[in-house]
């Protein structure tokens, strides 16, 4: 399988085909994927290849859905004070702007400023004879309001919360509450949904365009409209953090406690010639994608107990010809990126091993490496919105009404060759 990853021996297949709506965001927690559409629906499909149904029929059967989860009647772009079209690009369209999934929990963020948390109904099974063709109804766990477009959503399962980024320049942390399924709102009136508890909000100084949580290092990364990147403390799971909502812009001093949720660990200019459109945590640091097409890899060395980080540029990954809108490091050996040039690109993962304790830098005296992608997967449109990978597969949108899976687990031609 590693050889297939390196040489592009993938097998493409459709995991969901919508009959009338364009898919604009995708995230997966195998075997389920959540999708956000241009019209505002949130869809959940099972991505496995299972028997019992013809291929095309199965690709149209959903596990669960919520139609019109987010409003299509958002304000005209020209009326937005933050210059949404300028920040997010000409091809970032659709009512759903962020999705996340963790087990049976789903989150979606919209251009309408809404965050909604959902639960997949227990027992939902696309191969059950009684399963509805359009899927079970997603159960609403709660909702929250933002003053601008929600640009990112990340589940923090261990912390029992959802993090969001917003064009108003704030990072917010929302409590999910208990797991009592009886508390779910299953009515048609979303106004009756429980309001998610705001546990804290922190300013990053500029419109926040993307978000990524490192659940192991407990670091939250955000990308901003001035080409910047911010590393924030996601809080020690052993600490009694109260999420008091102090402004992150003033909390990056060494006096800040390393277990203080929302404290700024570091802020730096990631891209001098564009906005930071995408970010993904990685072992030893993070990767940022620019509106100009560049992907940069950063070492983010956080010593144990330190209240700040020292980012250093490790590699420049050049290949995309338009805004890099999604980066995935779910495969530890490879980076997968998607851009508005309509390509999904696969790269060798850069070495982000931290410097030695005596300060000696890795990688040839600190030289910034330049690398090209191993290959590009074409056939997508400029409307591609998100890619996500694990050690076996890539799932992405970018084919208008289709969500794709590129599978590396089997010989695509059954002839033993790559």
N, C-alpha and C positions, 0 to 999 in steps of 0.2 A: 504493500500500500504506500509506503514511503517513496518508492520509485515512481509510482503513479502520480503522487503529489508533486514530485520534482519535475516530471516530464509531461504532465498534463493528461494523464490517462484517466479521464473522468467519464462518467456516464450521466448524461443529463436526463431529467424527467420532470414532468409537471406535477407539483404537489397540490396545487389548486388552480382552477380556471373559473373565473367569474364570467357570467354571461353578459353583464352590462356595466360593470364598475371597474375602474382602474385601481390596481393595488399600488400604494405609494410607500408603505413602510412594512417591514417584516422583522420579526425576532422569533427565535425558537428555543425551546427547552425540550429536547427530543423525548418523545416522538411528536410533540405538538408544536405548532407554529401559530403565532398571532399575526394578523395582517390588518393594516389600516388603509382605508380606501379614499379615493379622491372625493367621493360623495359623503363621507363621514361615517361609514360603517366600520365596526370592529368585528373581524372574523377569526375563528380558530379552526384549524384543520389538523387532521392526523396525517403525518408525512410518511408513515410506513407503507411499504408495499405489502398489502394483505389480500388474500383471496376473497372470492365471493361476489365480486362486482367487476364488470368490464372497466378497463382502464379509464376511459373518458367519463363514464358515469361516476366512478369513484372520485375522480379529480374535481368533480363539481359538488360532492357531498361534504358538508361542513360538520365539524364536531359541535360547534356552538357559534352564535352570532348575536350581534346587537345592531340592528339597522338604525341609521341616523344617530349614532352615539355622540357625534359632534356636529355642530351646526355648519351648514354650507353657506349660510348667510352672514359671512364675516364682512368686516368693513373693507372697502376698496383699498387696494395697496397704496394708492396715492394719498389716502387719508392717514396713513400710519406715520407717526412722527419719527420713528426709528429707521425709516427707510427699509422696510422689510424686503422688498424686491432686491435692493442693492446688497443687503446682508446675506440673504439666503439664495440669491441667484434667480435667473429667469425660469429655471426648470424645476424649482421646488414648489410643486403644486399639490393641492389636496387639502381636505378638511382635517385629516388625521396627520399629525406631524411627529408623533413619537409613540412607540409601543414597547412594552416589556412583558416578559412572562417568566414565572417561577412556579413550577408545579402546577397547581390548579388555579393560581392567581394570575390575573392579567391586568395591566395598566395601560391606559391610552391618554395621550395629550393631544390637544387640538389647536388649530389656528384660531378657534373661538376663545382660547384662554382657559379651557376646562381641563382638569385632570379627573379621570374616572378610574376607579378600581373595580374589577370584576372577578367573579369566580366561575370557573367551568362547572356546570352541574355535575354532581357525582353520578357515576353510572353512564355518562354519555358515551356512546359506542357507535361509530359509523357503520359497523358491520352488523349491528342488531337489526332484525327485521322491522322492529317498530320505531327505529330511529328516524326523526323527521328529515326529509330531504334537505331542507334549508338549515338544519342543525337545531340543537336545543337553544333555549334562550339563555344568554349570559346573565348571571345574577349580579346585580349592582351591589358592591360592598360599600362604596362611598364616593363622594365627589368633592372637588375643591376648585376654587376660582383663582385665576391669575389675571393681572391687568393687561397682559400681552400674550403673544404666541408662546405656547409651551414647546420648547425646542429639544428637550431631552427628558427621559424618565428612566430611573434605575431602581430596581428592587434591592433593598438591603434586607435579606431574609433574616440574617442573624440579628439585625437591629430592629426588626419588626416595623419597617418603615419604607417609604418611597421617597427618593430624592428627585427633584425636578430642576431644570434650568429654564430660564424665561428671557424673552427679549427685553424685559425691563431691567436686566442686569442683576437679577437676584437668583441665588440658589436657595431652594426651600426643601425642608424635610417634613414629611407628612406621616403621622402615625396611622397604622392600619387598624389598631384596636384589637379586640379579641377575635377568635376564630369561630364564634357562635354563628352558625349558618342561619339560625332563625332570625338574625339581625339583617339579613340581606333583603334588599328592596326588589321585589319582583313585579312591581307595577309598571304601567306604561309612563307614569309621570315621574321623570327624572328629578323634578324639583323636590320630590319627597325623599330623595336619597340622603342617607346620613352624610353630614359634612365631615370630611377627614380632618383630624386635629393637626393644626400647624405647630410643629415642634420647634421650629426656628427658621430664620431667613437671614441670608448673608449677602452683602453686595460684593460684586467682583469689579465694579467700576465701569464696566462696559456691557453692552448687550451680550448675554451668554447664549452661544449658538450650539453647544454640544456638551455632553456629560458622559463620564465613565467612572465606575466604582471598582476599585481593587479591594475585594472583600477580605483578602488575606493580609495585605499590608495596611488595610484600613485607611486608604488614601482615596480621595475623590478628586478627579481631574475635570476641569472645565476649559473650554475654548471660548475666546471672546472676539468681539467685532474689530478690535484694533490689532489683531494678529497675535494676541497674547494667549498664554496658558497659565492656569492657576491650579496649584495643588492644595487641597484642604484636608484637614483632619476629619475622618469619618467617625472617630470616637473609638476608644478601646472598649471591647465588649465586656471587660471586667471592671470598667469604671462606672461610677454613678453619675453619668452626664445628665445635665438638666436641659441642654439645648436652649440656652437663655437668649439666643438670637442676636448676640453681639455682632456688629458689623465686621465682616471678614477683612475689609480693606484696612482696618487698623489693628488687626490681631496677629500680625506676622512677626512680632518681636520675639526675642528669645525668652521673654518672661512668660509667654503663653504656655499653658500646660499641654503636653503632647496628647493628653486624653480629652482635651476640650473640643467638643464637637463643633465643627464649623470654623475652627481657627485656621488662618491662612499659613500654610507651611512654606509656601514660596510662590512667587509670581514672576514671569519672565516673558520676553518677546519671543514667540515661537516662529512667526513669519513676518518679516519686515515689509513684504510687498503684497500682502493680502490678508484676508480675515482667516481665522482658524475655524474651519467648517466642521471638522471631525476630530475626535480624540479617542484613544483606547489605551487602557492600562496594559502593561506588559511586565513580565518578571524583570525587576531591576529598574523600571521607569515607565515611560509612556511613549506613544506615537501620536503625532498631530498631522492633520491633513489640511492643506491650504486651499483657498479659493482659486489659486493659480495653478494647482495641479501637483504641487510637491508634497511628499510625505517625509517628515523628519522624525528620527528616533532619538529619544532623550534618556540619558541616564539620570535617574532621580535618586540620589543617595540619601537615605534617611537612617542615620544611626539610631540604635535603640535608645529611646528616651529623648531624642532630639526634638526640639520644637520648630525646626526649620529644615529645609532641604536645599541641596546645591545642584540644580539641573545643569547638565552639560550635553552638548550636541554630540551624538555618537555616529549618526549616519544620515545621509541624504538619499532618499529613494526616489529616483526621477523616472517618469514614464507617462503619467497621466497628462492629458492635454486640456483638462478642465477641472472644475472644483471637485476635490475629493470629499465626498459627503458621508462616507462610512468607512471605518477601519475595524477589522476584527483580529484579535489575537487568541481566539479560542483554540487554535492549533498551536502548541508550543514551539513547533519547528518552522512554522510558516505564518506570514502576515497576509491577510486577504483584504483588499481595498476595492471600493466601488466609487465611480466618479460620473460626473455629468458628460463625460465623453462616451458614455455607453459601454464601458468596459469594466469587467471585474478582473483584477490583477492579483497574481500570486507571487510572493517574494520569499526568499529565505529570511527567517527571523534574524534581526541584527543582535549582536552580542551587547547586552546592556548590563553586564556584570559590573557591580560597583567597584570603585577604586579600592586598592588595598588600604588597610588601616594606616599604613605609613604615608599615604598620600600618593603612591605611585599609580599612574593611570594605566588602564587597560588599553589594548588595541593599538599598539605601536606608538606609544608616547602621546596619546591623546589626539591623534590625527582623526579627522572626520572622514569616514569612509563614504564612498559613493557607490550605489548599487543599482542595477537594473532588475526589472521583474523577471521571473522565470518564464512567464507567458501571460497573455491576456485572453480572457474568455469573452468573446464578442457575441453579438446578437441581441444586445439590450438596447434600449432607447436612452436618450439624454435625460429622461425622466427618472432614471434609476435613483432610488432613495436610500436603500440600506442593504448591507450584506452582513452575514454572520456565519461563522465557521466553528467546527469542532475538529477532532482528530480524524473524522471520517468523511465529512461532507461540508458543502457550502450551500446555504439557503439565501435566496435574494429575490427582490422584485426587479423591476426594470424592463418588463416585457408587457407593459400596459395592464392587461387584465389577467396576467398569469404570475404565479409564484413558482420559482424554479428551485430544484435541488440538483447539485452536482455531486455525484457519489463516487468516492475513490476506493470503496471497499471491494469491488469486484472488477475483474477483467472486462472492460467495456465491449470488447469484440469477441470474447471467448476463444481467442486463438493463442493466448500466451504471450503476445507481443504488446508493447506499449505504443 
